[in-house]
Amino acid sequence: MKRIVVSGSMEFIEKMKNCANILSQRGFSAVTPEEADWKSIDKNKMNQFKRAMSAKYFNEVAHKTTGAVLVVNETKMGIPNYIGANTFAEIAIAFFSGKKIYLLNDFYPPYLDELAAWGAMPLLGKIENLFEMES
C-alpha cells in the first residue's frame, strides 16, 4: 500500500481529511496533520509547540514508506492555489527525499520556478488525476 502525506494550511484541514478519505478508499495509506486547539496554547510556548509539530510532520514526509505528498492548495485570503511557508518547507523535504509532489490545484505563482523544477504535478482540482499518475 502506497503512503501519501497530505499537506496544506491548517485552514484546509477538512479538505485534507476529505482527500485522505478518498485516498484510503482507493487503497492508499493517507496521513494528515494532527489537529490542535491553537487558541488554548500558551502564547509563551507557541514557538516551541509549532517547532515540535513541524518536526513531527517533516518526519512523516521524509519517512521511508512515504511515496508522495499531496498538497491541498486552495484559495486563502483571496489568493488562489495558496501554499504557505510551512507547506513549502514540507514540499522541499519531499523533493529532497525523492518523493512525488502533487498539487491538488495548480501552481502557486510565487513558487512556480521551484515547484516546476522539483517536478510538482498539478492535479487541477481533480484528485482522480493522481490515481492515473500512480497506476
C-alpha positions in Angstrom: 0.0 0.0 0.0 1.4 3.4 -1.0 1.7 6.0 1.7 0.8 9.6 0.8 1.2 12.5 3.2 -1.5 15.2 2.8 -0.2 18.7 3.4 -1.6 22.3 3.4 -2.6 25.2 5.5 -4.5 24.1 8.6 -7.4 26.2 7.4 -7.8 23.5 4.8 -7.9 20.6 7.3 -11.4 19.5 6.4 -10.4 19.3 2.7 -7.2 17.5 3.7 -9.3 14.9 5.6 -11.7 14.6 2.6 -8.7 13.9 0.3 -7.3 11.4 2.8 -10.6 9.6 2.9 -10.7 9.4 -1.0 -7.1 8.2 -1.0 -7.9 5.5 1.6 -10.9 4.3 -0.4 -8.6 3.9 -3.4 -6.1 1.7 -1.4 -3.6 4.3 -0.3 -2.4 4.9 3.3 -3.0 8.6 3.9 -1.5 10.7 6.7 -3.0 14.1 7.7 -1.7 16.7 10.1 -2.6 16.4 13.8 -5.2 18.9 14.8 -4.7 21.2 17.7 -6.7 23.8 19.6 -4.4 26.7 18.8 -6.3 29.1 21.0 -5.6 27.1 24.1 -1.8 27.1 23.6 0.1 29.4 25.9 1.5 32.2 23.8 4.9 31.8 25.6 5.0 28.2 24.4 3.7 28.7 20.8 7.0 28.7 19.1 8.0 25.5 20.9 4.7 23.9 20.0 5.0 24.9 16.3 8.6 23.6 16.2 7.6 20.2 17.6 4.5 19.9 15.3 6.6 20.9 12.2 9.4 18.4 13.1 6.9 15.6 13.5 5.3 16.3 10.1 8.6 16.8 8.4 9.4 13.2 9.6 6.2 12.0 8.1 7.1 13.5 4.8 10.7 12.1 4.8 9.6 8.7 6.2 11.0 5.8 4.1 7.4 4.4 3.4 6.1 7.7 2.1 5.8 7.7 -1.6 4.3 11.1 -2.3 2.9 14.3 -0.8 -0.5 15.7 -1.8 -0.6 19.5 -1.2 -4.1 20.8 -0.7 -3.6 24.3 -2.1 -6.9 26.0 -2.0 -7.8 29.7 -2.1 -6.7 31.6 1.1 -7.2 35.3 1.7 -8.4 35.6 -1.9 -5.1 34.0 -3.2 -5.7 31.0 -5.4 -3.5 27.9 -5.1 -2.1 29.2 -1.8 1.0 27.5 -0.4 2.3 28.8 2.9 5.8 28.8 4.3 5.4 25.6 6.3 3.8 23.7 3.5 6.5 24.9 1.1 9.1 23.5 3.6 7.3 20.2 3.5 7.4 20.2 -0.3 11.2 20.9 -0.1 11.7 18.0 2.2 9.6 15.8 -0.2 11.8 16.9 -3.1 15.0 16.3 -1.2 13.7 12.9 0.0 12.8 11.8 -3.5 9.0 11.8 -3.0 6.5 12.6 -5.7 4.8 16.0 -5.2 1.2 16.5 -6.2 -0.6 19.9 -6.0 -4.4 19.4 -5.7 -4.9 22.6 -7.8 -2.4 24.5 -9.9 1.0 26.0 -9.3 1.2 28.8 -6.7 2.9 31.6 -8.8 5.4 32.8 -6.2 6.9 29.3 -6.0 6.4 28.4 -9.7 10.0 28.1 -10.6 10.9 25.8 -7.7 7.7 23.7 -7.9 8.3 23.1 -11.6 12.0 22.3 -11.2 11.2 19.9 -8.4 8.7 18.0 -10.6 5.5 19.0 -8.7 2.4 17.8 -10.6 -0.7 20.0 -10.6 -3.9 17.9 -10.5 -6.1 20.9 -11.5 -8.7 20.2 -8.8 -9.2 16.6 -9.8 -7.8 14.1 -7.3 -8.6 11.4 -9.8 -5.6 12.6 -11.8 -3.4 11.4 -9.0 -4.7 7.8 -9.4 -3.9 7.9 -13.1 -0.4 9.0 -12.4 0.1 6.4 -9.6 -1.2 3.4 -11.7 
